[in-house]
């Protein structure tokens, strides 16, 4: 009988890529994904630690799944496992295996071993890692869109961020490995691939192959003209002329930028150890919008950082008002033990931080509706997802990342069709109709 596996994933796109690789590895070893309500034989929890809330969610998920599957073999990995392995070991009374981020390539093999030890730990010093974990797969679950991890780790050490300590230094996958994985995704029927990493703009700097992120995107787009490619979050100073020219020259390089701002105040940016100022950010956004006026621009913003007073917060808010972004991801500052900012004076009270989050999220909603409104009455190419929404409507995303719902036949699932965008719904989706040829 096939062993049943549950993989629970918290956090970023890199975690999602890794979990998809785990599932493929289990399936190739004769296991299958457990169905809803089934008791699992193996439970993998791929944790996150980017915020204190994410760490708490990771702990809660571990406890919940151990209670739900008391006879299962429990494997805990990811960033929270990397930073709090001893805490996890002391927190639970059941046998568990903890796999550090630098050893994820050993996770499936370890999970399938018949050992009865109370605690197995495959950790190692992540800060000494020189090479990226070798993880590959034939398909990305059953999704229309696949993620491909081309880089792991970060060498920036922003003062608020725990990630360099849990992911290690920047490490890149070789171009041959990336092209091979992309070909596998195309063969499996994926029509869109999101190129992702922890600090994707550093791609290739640790290798001697001669590719940077711009050259990688150009190579992917030209080698796979029938695949739509998106680039995940990239730092403003890494949006080079070469990258913008690659996007201009390739119709399958989607007009979509996700650019972290974190703060619109120069004093706070300096204290965060960010390597740009507000004017640099403004200039980069202006250039992107000039070259790609229809592009989606997403922004990460962090508020409540130590020493952020009303003046500093208003500087951020005014810059966000000015920018024609299509969406913001707004986060409250989260004090992370082990980071320099955790020891900074003038920590912002939680109530004030939450009030600022609410204010910026309200602005983000207005910006999003304004962006969507620009395109109502026009037609955009939409990649149709393989699942319908609760109303029975087809769903998908335009090239510039507008979520669309519309009526249509199952036969167009997984294909790219032209959709006339009609109106914005109350839930901030765009309702459309398929263009007839």
Secondary structure, DSSP 8 states (H G I E B T S, - for coil): ---EEEEEE-S-HHHHHHHHHHHHHHHHTT-EE--TT---SEEEEEE--SSHHHHHHHHHHHHHHHHHTTTSEEEEEEHHHHH-HHHHHHH-SS-EEEE-GGGGGGHHHHHHS----SEEEE---GGG--S------SS-TT-SEEEEE-EE------TT--HHHHH-S-EE--HHHHHHHHHHHHHTT--EEEEE-SSGGGTTTTSSS---HHHHHHHHHHH-TTSEEEE----GGG--HHHHHHHHH-TTB-SEEEEEEE-S-HHHHHHHT-S--HHHHHHHHHHHHHH-TT-EEEEEEEE--TT--HHHHHHHHHHHHHS--SEEEEEE----TTSGGGG-SS---HHHHHHHHHHHHHHHHHHHHHHHHHHTTSEEEEEE-SS--TTS-EEEEETT--EEEE---GGGTTSEEEEEEEEE-TTS-EEEEE---
